[in-house]
Amino acid sequence: MVDEDRLYKINATVDGWIRQITPKATTGNFVRKNQTLASYYAPEFLAAQQAYLFAIGALDRFQATGRETETQIALTKANIQQDRDALTVLGMSDLQAEEIERTRELTQNIRIVSPADGFIIVRNISPGQRFERGTEFFRVADLSRVWVVADLFENEAWTARSARTVVARYQGRTYPATLSQVPPMFDTATRTMKLRLEVANTDLTLRPDMFVDVELTATLPSAVTVRSDAVLDSGRRKTVFVDRGGGFFEPRAVETGARIGERVVITHGVEAGECVVVAGAFLVDSESRMRMATTGTASPAAVVGAAKDPVCGMNVAPPKVAGKTDHNGKDDLGRYSGPRGPHD
């Protein structure tokens, strides 16, 4: 976005009529400082120019005769400066005022000039238009230095405080950036922190409303991190699968912290050195749910695994329990499970 300190609004200070607009004075064009954008007529300028020329003429006469005192000459010079300031307040540029002083001629065409090198981003006038005091003629933006607004989630706001270097990247080009002294603003709609960066844009490549990538290099405290795709987030619970060895994996509820690139900090649930499933965690989770459904296991912390057939060596599902014996020697299906006789 445009640096507010480099945004110039050219407003009317008098009533008048637009006489001419130069071909380059259109929205989107780049203009130079003091380049003429348009001209207008305003009756108030005539009296101000006459007073200015009269004061200049008086000084010329005093200096030609050489009979005036230093006090009279100093007073005359003060009147010239006062009349010159009056023209500036009305909206005349310094270049045009100097031109009047040099040529000693009045003008009816007051020029509107650009206050800086920049792009015209607003134009509100056309030839022959009548305008009133306060009308905005043009708005010129100096894009040699721009602001980049970066969105940070609430749990990432700490990176702005600990950042050592910041760069903005656009189409393969890198632009060094500096953090603004203005504290980040909070956006309630997106739940993000608005971090403002100041970027030198000498080649004028960056324009308002463009998207850039921002990279912050920060020193992080020691922490346990895992790949972000290793964490299964159901919305109410975050789970990772820890390798228990022998093809068994334990689902473990975890709490997460900041996310840095493709990794996320684990604040609780996993210790340093434990092996966590990175690829296929979703398939392991699906198998775990199917196993619990078929075996009647309700605990989410059940170990996911399979028994190994002693003959073929293949993994097989653990055997189901058909029933349990009650105190009368019968199982829960009503079958007798006590000692059997010789004819059983």
ROKOL-495641 format. One record per residue: x, y, z of N, C-alpha, C in turn; residue number from 1. Coordinates in steps of 0.02 Angstrom, whole numbers. Atoms other than C-alpha are relative to their C-alpha. Example, Ala and Ser with C-alpha at 12.3 -4.5 7.8 and 13.67 -1.06 7.14 Angstrom:
[atom [45 -59 0] [615 -225 390] [45 60 0] 1]
[atom [-42 -59 -3] [684 -53 357] [-39 55 37] 2]
This chain:
[atom [42 -59 0] [0 0 0] [45 62 0] 1]
[atom [-38 -62 6] [51 182 -20] [21 24 70] 2]
[atom [-24 -32 -61] [158 260 115] [-38 65 10] 3]
[atom [42 -60 -11] [44 391 193] [41 63 1] 4]
[atom [-43 -59 0] [192 509 211] [22 20 -70] 5]
[atom [-19 -13 70] [218 501 22] [-61 4 -45] 6]
[atom [61 -8 38] [38 528 -32] [-19 74 0] 7]
[atom [11 -72 7] [1 703 -98] [-69 13 -32] 8]
[atom [66 -21 26] [-173 777 -121] [5 73 -22] 9]
[atom [-2 -68 27] [-185 932 -232] [-71 27 0] 10]
[atom [67 -27 -9] [-337 1033 -179] [-3 73 -22] 11]
[atom [11 -69 19] [-412 1198 -237] [-7 43 63] 12]
[atom [7 -47 -56] [-394 1346 -119] [-43 60 -18] 13]
[atom [44 -54 23] [-504 1461 -223] [-54 -30 -45] 14]
[atom [49 20 51] [-654 1452 -339] [26 18 -68] 15]
[atom [-24 -15 67] [-620 1445 -525] [-25 -48 -53] 16]
[atom [18 42 57] [-629 1356 -693] [62 -34 -27] 17]
[atom [-56 36 31] [-518 1223 -769] [4 20 -73] 18]
[atom [-9 -22 69] [-445 1285 -932] [30 -56 -43] 19]
[atom [-35 49 41] [-330 1145 -990] [29 -54 45] 20]
[atom [-33 57 -34] [-266 973 -938] [51 -29 -48] 21]
[atom [-53 26 43] [-102 908 -1006] [-12 -74 -16] 22]
[atom [13 70 19] [-102 740 -1098] [26 -51 51] 23]
[atom [-29 47 -47] [7 657 -965] [-38 -3 66] 24]
[atom [35 -4 -64] [-112 705 -824] [-61 -46 2] 25]
[atom [54 49 -3] [-215 546 -827] [17 -52 53] 26]
[atom [-8 48 -54] [-241 414 -695] [46 -57 -21] 27]
[atom [-47 54 13] [-98 288 -687] [65 22 -30] 28]
[atom [-62 -24 31] [33 395 -773] [50 22 53] 29]
[atom [-53 -22 -44] [200 432 -694] [18 72 -18] 30]
[atom [-17 -70 11] [241 617 -673] [59 20 43] 31]
[atom [-57 -25 -36] [392 714 -615] [-19 60 44] 32]
[atom [12 -57 -44] [403 844 -478] [2 65 -41] 33]
[atom [9 -65 33] [347 1018 -538] [-22 -6 -72] 34]
[atom [28 7 67] [278 945 -699] [-71 28 -1] 35]
[atom [67 -30 4] [123 1041 -756] [-52 -53 -17] 36]
[atom [54 48 9] [-36 939 -742] [-61 33 -33] 37]
[atom [58 -35 26] [-170 1069 -782] [8 74 15] 38]
[atom [1 -72 -14] [-209 1255 -779] [-72 22 10] 39]
[atom [67 -24 -14] [-358 1355 -716] [1 76 8] 40]
[atom [7 -72 -10] [-424 1532 -698] [-37 11 66] 41]
[atom [32 -19 -63] [-467 1611 -530] [9 75 9] 42]
[atom [-5 -73 -6] [-508 1797 -507] [43 23 58] 43]
[atom [-37 -22 -59] [-426 1805 -336] [74 8 -12] 44]
[atom [-72 -3 13] [-254 1782 -411] [20 68 -31] 45]
[atom [-19 -62 34] [-261 1946 -509] [22 53 49] 46]
[atom [-18 -51 -50] [-261 2061 -358] [64 -19 37] 47]
[atom [-61 21 -35] [-127 1956 -272] [62 9 -43] 48]
[atom [-57 -10 45] [-14 1963 -425] [17 75 -7] 49]
[atom [-12 -72 6] [-37 2151 -441] [37 27 62] 50]
[atom [-35 -22 -61] [15 2178 -259] [72 -24 0] 51]
[atom [-68 28 3] [166 2066 -286] [44 40 -47] 52]
[atom [-39 -37 49] [223 2159 -442] [12 72 23] 53]
[atom [-9 -69 -25] [195 2330 -359] [57 2 51] 54]
[atom [-53 1 -50] [308 2280 -212] [68 -11 -33] 55]
[atom [-63 11 35] [442 2217 -332] [22 64 -35] 56]
[atom [-16 -63 33] [432 2379 -431] [25 53 48] 57]
[atom [-22 -49 -50] [449 2484 -273] [73 -13 20] 58]
[atom [-69 16 -18] [608 2392 -226] [48 19 -56] 59]
[atom [-43 -19 57] [678 2419 -401] [13 76 0] 60]
[atom [-8 -73 0] [647 2607 -387] [45 23 57] 61]
[atom [-42 -19 -57] [725 2618 -214] [74 -15 -14] 62]
[atom [-69 18 13] [881 2527 -270] [30 42 -56] 63]
[atom [-25 -41 56] [894 2634 -429] [19 70 23] 64]
[atom [-14 -68 -23] [888 2802 -339] [55 1 53] 65]
[atom [-51 3 -53] [996 2749 -192] [-11 49 56] 66]
[atom [13 -51 -52] [912 2880 -81] [-42 -27 57] 67]
[atom [41 29 -52] [807 2760 24] [45 -29 55] 68]
[atom [-38 27 -56] [864 2707 196] [-3 -76 1] 69]
[atom [-1 74 -6] [906 2528 242] [-65 -25 31] 70]
[atom [63 21 -32] [749 2522 348] [-56 -3 -51] 71]
[atom [52 0 52] [637 2569 200] [10 -59 -48] 72]
[atom [-13 57 45] [722 2438 90] [-18 -67 34] 73]
[atom [17 61 -36] [704 2304 223] [-76 -8 5] 74]
[atom [73 3 -4] [519 2348 243] [-30 -19 -68] 75]
[atom [25 17 66] [493 2338 55] [12 -74 -16] 76]
[atom [-13 71 10] [576 2167 48] [-48 -44 40] 77]
[atom [48 38 -40] [462 2108 187] [-69 0 -33] 78]
[atom [63 -3 36] [311 2167 86] [0 -48 -60] 79]
[atom [-6 47 57] [375 2069 -65] [-10 -72 23] 80]
[atom [6 68 -26] [391 1911 39] [-72 -14 21] 81]
[atom [70 9 -22] [217 1937 112] [-46 -11 -61] 82]
[atom [41 9 60] [140 1956 -62] [16 -66 -34] 83]
[atom [-19 65 28] [238 1805 -122] [-34 -57 38] 84]
[atom [33 51 -41] [170 1702 23] [-75 -3 -15] 85]
[atom [72 -1 15] [-6 1758 -21] [-15 -40 -64] 86]
[atom [8 40 61] [15 1684 -196] [7 -74 14] 87]
[atom [-10 71 -17] [80 1522 -121] [-61 -28 36] 88]
[atom [59 22 -37] [-68 1511 -3] [-60 -10 -46] 89]
[atom [55 7 48] [-188 1534 -148] [9 -61 -44] 90]
[atom [-11 61 39] [-105 1387 -236] [48 7 -57] 91]
[atom [-49 -8 54] [25 1458 -354] [65 -34 18] 92]
[atom [-64 34 -12] [185 1357 -372] [56 50 5] 93]
[atom [-58 -44 -6] [354 1431 -330] [30 16 -68] 94]
[atom [-28 -12 67] [410 1410 -510] [-38 55 -37] 95]
[atom [39 -51 35] [267 1514 -576] [7 69 33] 96]
[atom [-12 -63 -34] [292 1648 -443] [67 30 -20] 97]
[atom [-65 -24 23] [475 1660 -492] [-3 25 -72] 98]
[atom [8 -21 70] [422 1673 -674] [-32 70 -4] 99]
[atom [32 -66 -1] [309 1822 -633] [51 53 22] 100]
[atom [-51 -47 -22] [452 1906 -540] [51 14 -56] 101]
[atom [-50 -8 53] [568 1879 -689] [-29 39 -59] 102]
[atom [29 -32 60] [448 1933 -828] [-38 64 16] 103]
[atom [40 -58 -21] [351 2065 -727] [-66 2 -37] 104]
[atom [63 4 36] [192 2006 -814] [-51 -40 40] 105]
[atom [55 36 -32] [23 1951 -745] [-20 -60 -44] 106]
[atom [24 59 36] [-50 1783 -794] [-70 -18 24] 107]
[atom [68 23 -17] [-228 1717 -799] [-4 -76 4] 108]
[atom [-3 73 -3] [-175 1535 -812] [43 -21 58] 109]
[atom [-36 25 -59] [-128 1464 -643] [13 -74 -10] 110]
[atom [-19 69 15] [-33 1303 -665] [-6 -45 62] 111]
[atom [0 53 -51] [-65 1145 -562] [60 -45 -14] 112]
[atom [-60 39 11] [101 1055 -541] [3 -58 50] 113]
[atom [-8 58 -45] [150 888 -465] [48 18 57] 114]
[atom [-43 -16 -56] [223 905 -290] [59 -48 8] 115]
[atom [-53 49 -8] [335 752 -310] [-1 -47 -60] 116]
[atom [0 54 49] [389 612 -426] [-49 -54 24] 117]
[atom [47 52 -21] [249 485 -425] [-52 -15 -53] 118]
[atom [53 22 45] [96 407 -503] [-65 37 18] 119]
[atom [66 -30 -11] [-71 494 -525] [-49 -57 14] 120]
[atom [47 54 -18] [-194 382 -433] [-72 25 2] 121]
[atom [68 -29 1] [-344 502 -431] [2 64 -42] 122]
[atom [10 -62 38] [-402 635 -555] [-74 16 2] 123]
[atom [70 -18 -10] [-564 728 -520] [-23 58 -43] 124]
[atom [18 -59 39] [-566 867 -650] [3 -15 -75] 125]
[atom [-1 4 72] [-594 892 -836] [-2 71 -28] 126]
[atom [-2 -67 28] [-574 1040 -955] [-68 34 1] 127]
[atom [62 -39 -3] [-704 1178 -933] [-40 -9 65] 128]
[atom [37 13 -62] [-758 1114 -762] [7 58 49] 129]
[atom [-2 -50 -53] [-804 1241 -630] [10 -36 66] 130]
[atom [-15 32 -64] [-736 1200 -458] [-7 50 56] 131]
[atom [6 -42 -60] [-757 1266 -283] [60 -12 45] 132]
[atom [-54 5 -48] [-634 1294 -143] [-5 -67 36] 133]
[atom [-2 65 -33] [-580 1126 -69] [-5 -59 -47] 134]
[atom [4 55 48] [-605 1024 -228] [68 -34 -9] 135]
[atom [-62 37 11] [-474 887 -248] [12 -6 -75] 136]
[atom [-18 4 71] [-388 905 -417] [29 -68 -16] 137]
[atom [-37 61 12] [-265 761 -413] [23 -30 66] 138]
[atom [-33 33 -56] [-190 634 -295] [60 -38 -29] 139]
[atom [-62 28 27] [-8 586 -327] [33 -42 55] 140]
[atom [-32 45 -48] [79 439 -242] [72 -12 -20] 141]
[atom [-71 15 10] [266 425 -225] [12 -71 24] 142]
[atom [-7 72 -16] [299 237 -233] [73 -21 6] 143]
[atom [-69 20 -9] [487 243 -209] [11 -36 66] 144]
[atom [0 37 -63] [451 178 -35] [-73 -16 17] 145]
[atom [69 21 -10] [294 76 4] [-7 -37 66] 146]
[atom [16 40 -59] [210 -10 149] [-26 -68 -22] 147]
[atom [26 68 9] [180 -198 153] [-34 -20 65] 148]
[atom [38 20 -59] [45 -258 272] [-4 -76 0] 149]
[atom [-1 73 -6] [71 -438 330] [-51 -22 52] 150]
[atom [49 28 -46] [-64 -543 413] [33 -55 42] 151]
[atom [-26 51 -45] [-9 -642 565] [-57 -25 44] 152]
[atom [49 27 -46] [-120 -761 662] [21 16 72] 153]
[atom [-12 -21 -69] [-135 -729 848] [59 -38 31] 154]
[atom [-55 39 -30] [-17 -871 894] [67 10 -36] 155]
[atom [-62 -15 35] [113 -804 771] [25 71 13] 156]
[atom [-18 -70 -12] [120 -627 838] [69 7 32] 157]
[atom [-65 -3 -33] [277 -668 938] [57 6 -50] 158]
[atom [-53 -3 50] [376 -681 775] [19 73 -16] 159]
[atom [-14 -70 15] [360 -493 750] [46 30 53] 160]
[atom [-42 -27 -54] [444 -460 918] [70 -28 -2] 161]
[atom [-66 32 -1] [588 -581 892] [33 -3 -69] 162]
[atom [-28 3 68] [619 -555 705] [66 37 -4] 163]
[atom [-65 -31 11] [799 -520 659] [5 33 -68] 164]
[atom [2 -28 68] [778 -493 472] [-68 -13 -31] 165]
[atom [64 7 35] [626 -468 362] [11 16 -73] 166]
[atom [-5 -13 72] [614 -480 173] [-69 -11 -31] 167]
[atom [61 10 40] [472 -466 48] [22 -28 -67] 168]
[atom [-17 33 63] [475 -577 -107] [-57 9 -49] 169]
[atom [50 -8 53] [386 -541 -270] [30 -22 -66] 170]
[atom [-20 27 64] [407 -643 -428] [76 -11 -5] 171]
[atom [-70 18 -1] [580 -704 -380] [47 55 22] 172]
[atom [-42 -55 -23] [644 -535 -323] [-7 9 75] 173]
[atom [-1 -8 -72] [692 -499 -143] [8 74 17] 174]
[atom [-2 -69 -22] [660 -332 -58] [10 2 75] 175]
[atom [-10 -7 -73] [738 -298 113] [-53 46 29] 176]
[atom [53 -39 -33] [608 -231 234] [19 15 72] 177]
[atom [-10 -18 -70] [607 -147 403] [-68 1 34] 178]
[atom [61 0 -38] [477 -167 538] [-17 72 20] 179]
[atom [22 -66 -20] [375 -10 568] [-3 5 76] 180]
[atom [5 -12 -72] [376 68 741] [-72 0 24] 181]
[atom [71 1 -18] [186 68 735] [-19 -70 23] 182]
[atom [20 67 -24] [116 -77 840] [-50 -33 -48] 183]
[atom [47 34 44] [20 -210 743] [-73 14 21] 184]
[atom [72 -8 -12] [-168 -181 726] [-34 -67 -5] 185]
[atom [35 64 1] [-291 -322 759] [-63 6 -41] 186]
[atom [59 2 43] [-422 -365 628] [-49 -52 28] 187]
[atom [49 46 -31] [-577 -439 710] [-34 -44 -52] 188]
[atom [34 40 51] [-646 -502 544] [41 -62 -18] 189]
[atom [-43 55 19] [-496 -611 498] [37 -31 60] 190]
[atom [-35 23 -61] [-430 -634 678] [75 -3 -12] 191]
[atom [-72 -3 14] [-257 -583 621] [28 67 24] 192]
[atom [-36 -61 -17] [-127 -455 672] [26 30 -65] 193]
[atom [-23 -36 60] [-88 -323 539] [68 30 16] 194]
[atom [-68 -23 -11] [101 -301 538] [23 42 -59] 195]
[atom [-19 -45 54] [167 -153 439] [76 -1 -10] 196]
[atom [-70 0 20] [333 -163 346] [12 58 -48] 197]
[atom [-20 -53 46] [425 -24 255] [52 -27 -48] 198]
[atom [-41 32 52] [503 -76 90] [23 53 -50] 199]
[atom [-27 -44 52] [618 23 -26] [-19 -28 -69] 200]
[atom [26 22 64] [543 15 -201] [28 45 -55] 201]
[atom [-32 -46 46] [670 108 -306] [-15 -14 -73] 202]
[atom [16 16 70] [627 15 -466] [-74 6 -15] 203]
[atom [72 -12 8] [441 52 -439] [-38 -62 -24] 204]
[atom [33 62 20] [395 -131 -467] [-62 -14 43] 205]
[atom [55 13 -46] [284 -146 -314] [-52 55 -6] 206]
[atom [55 -47 6] [113 -64 -332] [-53 -15 53] 207]
[atom [53 12 -49] [-36 -43 -216] [-44 -59 -19] 208]
[atom [46 58 6] [-148 -197 -190] [33 -62 -29] 209]
[atom [-35 62 20] [-14 -320 -249] [8 -46 60] 210]
[atom [-15 49 -52] [19 -480 -151] [73 -19 -3] 211]
[atom [-70 20 -5] [195 -521 -92] [6 -51 57] 212]
[atom [-16 47 -55] [271 -658 17] [48 34 47] 213]
[atom [-41 -30 -51] [348 -602 180] [35 -55 40] 214]
[atom [-38 48 -38] [486 -699 267] [33 35 60] 215]
[atom [-30 -27 -61] [538 -664 447] [49 -51 27] 216]
[atom [-50 43 -31] [697 -738 519] [3 18 74] 217]
[atom [3 -12 -72] [681 -758 707] [37 -54 37] 218]
[atom [-32 48 -44] [774 -844 848] [-53 -31 44] 219]
[atom [53 35 -36] [661 -977 923] [29 -36 61] 220]
[atom [-22 40 -58] [673 -1058 1095] [-1 -74 -17] 221]
[atom [-1 72 11] [709 -1245 1105] [-70 -29 10] 222]
[atom [67 28 -4] [550 -1344 1073] [-3 -65 -41] 223]
[atom [13 62 38] [483 -1512 1009] [-45 19 -59] 224]
[atom [40 -15 59] [419 -1495 831] [-9 -63 -42] 225]
[atom [14 54 46] [340 -1614 706] [-25 30 -65] 226]
[atom [29 -22 63] [284 -1603 526] [-73 15 11] 227]
[atom [69 -20 -11] [117 -1514 517] [-50 -53 -22] 228]
[atom [47 52 22] [38 -1658 421] [1 -62 44] 229]
[atom [1 55 -48] [80 -1776 565] [-53 9 52] 230]
[atom [51 -14 -51] [-53 -1692 673] [-68 -6 -33] 231]
[atom [69 7 23] [-232 -1749 645] [-44 43 44] 232]
[atom [40 -48 -38] [-348 -1608 697] [-73 -10 -18] 233]
[atom [71 11 10] [-531 -1654 718] [-41 60 17] 234]
[atom [36 -59 -22] [-577 -1483 782] [-7 2 75] 235]
[atom [5 4 -73] [-600 -1543 961] [61 -33 30] 236]
[atom [-57 39 -26] [-444 -1649 975] [54 -2 -52] 237]
[atom [-57 6 44] [-270 -1651 901] [39 -63 20] 238]
[atom [-29 65 -13] [-186 -1821 885] [60 -12 -45] 239]
[atom [-55 26 40] [-20 -1892 829] [7 -74 18] 240]
[atom [-11 71 -12] [31 -2075 815] [74 -11 13] 241]
[atom [-69 11 -21] [189 -2125 909] [19 -73 -12] 242]
[atom [-24 67 15] [290 -2275 853] [20 -35 64] 243]
[atom [-17 39 -59] [293 -2407 991] [45 -59 -17] 244]
[atom [-43 56 21] [399 -2530 890] [-40 -61 -21] 245]
[atom [32 62 22] [356 -2693 804] [-63 12 -41] 246]
[atom [59 -14 41] [228 -2609 691] [-59 25 39] 247]
[atom [55 -26 -42] [123 -2541 836] [7 76 7] 248]
[atom [1 -72 -6] [72 -2358 847] [-52 21 52] 249]
[atom [44 -23 -53] [-4 -2267 993] [-28 69 -17] 250]
[atom [29 -67 9] [-128 -2124 964] [10 42 62] 251]
[atom [-17 -43 -57] [-76 -1979 1076] [-31 69 -10] 252]
[atom [28 -68 2] [-175 -1822 1113] [55 50 15] 253]
[atom [-54 -49 -8] [-63 -1668 1096] [-30 70 1] 254]
[atom [15 -71 4] [-67 -1481 1117] [54 33 -42] 255]
[atom [-47 -31 47] [12 -1373 982] [9 74 15] 256]
[atom [-15 -71 -8] [93 -1202 981] [8 32 -68] 257]
[atom [-11 -37 62] [166 -1094 843] [14 -46 -58] 258]
[atom [-14 37 61] [177 -1154 665] [52 39 -40] 259]
[atom [-55 -31 37] [339 -1118 572] [11 -39 -64] 260]
[atom [-7 34 64] [337 -1162 389] [-42 -64 -1] 261]
[atom [35 64 3] [293 -1347 374] [3 -38 65] 262]
[atom [-5 33 -65] [323 -1386 558] [-42 37 51] 263]
[atom [41 -28 -54] [219 -1358 713] [30 -20 67] 264]
[atom [-28 12 -66] [275 -1345 894] [-49 -41 41] 265]
[atom [40 41 -45] [210 -1480 1013] [17 23 71] 266]
[atom [-11 -25 -68] [189 -1403 1186] [-14 -52 53] 267]
[atom [16 52 -49] [119 -1558 1271] [-23 -63 -37] 268]
[atom [23 64 27] [97 -1743 1230] [54 -43 -31] 269]
[atom [-55 37 32] [259 -1793 1143] [66 25 30] 270]
[atom [-65 -16 -27] [433 -1800 1216] [53 0 -55] 271]
[atom [-55 -1 49] [595 -1765 1124] [28 -69 -9] 272]
[atom [-28 65 15] [663 -1920 1038] [-51 -51 -20] 273]
[atom [52 48 20] [496 -2009 1011] [-12 5 -75] 274]
[atom [12 4 72] [458 -2065 834] [-74 9 -13] 275]
[atom [69 -17 16] [298 -1994 760] [-13 -16 -73] 276]
[atom [20 16 69] [206 -2054 604] [-8 66 -38] 277]
[atom [4 -60 42] [228 -1923 468] [-44 -13 -61] 278]
[atom [38 17 59] [163 -2006 310] [-50 -55 17] 279]
[atom [51 51 -11] [1 -2105 315] [-33 4 68] 280]
[atom [32 -5 -65] [-58 -2041 484] [-75 -7 -5] 281]
[atom [72 5 8] [-234 -2028 416] [-21 -73 -9] 282]
[atom [17 70 9] [-232 -2211 362] [6 -38 66] 283]
[atom [-7 33 -65] [-169 -2265 532] [-59 18 45] 284]
[atom [57 -21 -40] [-307 -2165 614] [-63 -37 -23] 285]
[atom [59 36 26] [-437 -2246 500] [0 -72 23] 286]
[atom [-5 69 -22] [-373 -2420 543] [-16 -5 74] 287]
[atom [13 0 -72] [-380 -2376 727] [-74 3 14] 288]
[atom [72 -7 -11] [-562 -2324 716] [-36 -64 -21] 289]
[atom [32 62 21] [-609 -2481 618] [13 -56 50] 290]
[atom [-17 51 -49] [-519 -2591 745] [-42 8 63] 291]
[atom [40 -11 -60] [-609 -2510 890] [-73 -18 -12] 292]
[atom [69 15 15] [-776 -2530 801] [-13 -75 0] 293]
[atom [10 72 6] [-751 -2717 768] [12 -37 65] 294]
[atom [-17 34 -63] [-677 -2761 938] [-39 26 59] 295]
[atom [37 -29 -55] [-789 -2650 1041] [43 41 47] 296]
[atom [-44 -41 -42] [-640 -2553 1111] [-21 72 -5] 297]
[atom [23 -69 -1] [-693 -2379 1164] [56 48 14] 298]
[atom [-53 -46 -20] [-528 -2310 1224] [37 26 -61] 299]
[atom [-36 -28 57] [-450 -2191 1098] [75 -10 5] 300]
[atom [-72 9 -9] [-279 -2231 1172] [22 -71 -14] 301]
[atom [-18 70 14] [-283 -2412 1113] [57 -2 -49] 302]
[atom [-57 8 45] [-125 -2470 1027] [-23 -31 -65] 303]
[atom [18 26 65] [-147 -2496 841] [54 -49 -21] 304]
[atom [-50 49 21] [-63 -2655 781] [-34 -63 -23] 305]
[atom [27 64 23] [-86 -2834 724] [44 -56 26] 306]
[atom [-38 59 -20] [-37 -3005 784] [32 -31 -62] 307]
[atom [-35 30 57] [83 -3105 675] [-13 -75 0] 308]
[atom [14 72 6] [32 -3278 612] [66 -37 5] 309]
[atom [-63 35 -9] [166 -3402 671] [19 -44 -59] 310]
[atom [-14 45 57] [152 -3507 511] [23 40 -61] 311]
[atom [-17 -37 62] [147 -3381 367] [35 66 13] 312]
[atom [-34 -63 -17] [215 -3230 460] [-38 62 -19] 313]
[atom [38 -58 19] [75 -3116 400] [-34 31 61] 314]
[atom [37 -34 -53] [-9 -2985 511] [-73 -18 -5] 315]
[atom [71 18 -2] [-183 -3041 563] [-32 39 56] 316]
[atom [36 -37 -52] [-316 -2957 667] [-2 -42 63] 317]
[atom [4 38 -62] [-320 -3006 851] [-67 -34 5] 318]
[atom [63 38 -3] [-453 -3139 891] [-52 37 42] 319]
[atom [55 -28 -38] [-622 -3081 951] [-17 -45 59] 320]
[atom [24 38 -58] [-692 -3135 1119] [-73 -15 -12] 321]
[atom [69 19 16] [-850 -3235 1087] [-47 13 57] 322]
[atom [44 -10 -58] [-919 -3224 1262] [39 -6 64] 323]
[atom [-33 5 -65] [-878 -3221 1447] [-43 -43 46] 324]
[atom [33 48 -43] [-922 -3346 1584] [-28 35 62] 325]
[atom [29 -30 -62] [-1041 -3297 1725] [12 -48 58] 326]
[atom [-16 39 -59] [-1044 -3370 1902] [-34 -67 1] 327]
[atom [34 65 4] [-1160 -3515 1852] [33 -46 -51] 328]
[atom [-34 44 48] [-1038 -3584 1725] [-24 7 -70] 329]
[atom [24 -11 68] [-1128 -3515 1574] [30 65 -27] 330]
[atom [-26 -62 30] [-1062 -3389 1451] [-58 46 -14] 331]
[atom [53 -50 10] [-1156 -3232 1398] [-46 -17 -58] 332]
[atom [46 23 52] [-1234 -3328 1252] [-44 -57 24] 333]
[atom [42 52 -28] [-1316 -3453 1369] [27 -70 -7] 334]
[atom [-28 67 10] [-1197 -3595 1328] [36 -20 63] 335]
[atom [-33 27 -59] [-1131 -3710 1466] [75 -3 -13] 336]
[atom [-72 -1 10] [-945 -3684 1491] [37 -34 57] 337]
[atom [-32 36 -55] [-912 -3797 1642] [35 -63 -23] 338]
[atom [-33 64 18] [-823 -3965 1648] [-46 -45 -38] 339]
[atom [39 45 42] [-883 -4089 1520] [14 -73 19] 340]
[atom [-6 71 -16] [-914 -4275 1547] [32 -38 -58] 341]
[atom [-33 40 52] [-843 -4417 1446] [-38 -4 -65] 342]
[atom [40 5 63] [-990 -4413 1324] [-11 67 -31] 343]
[atom [10 -67 29] [-981 -4225 1291] [40 6 -65] 344]
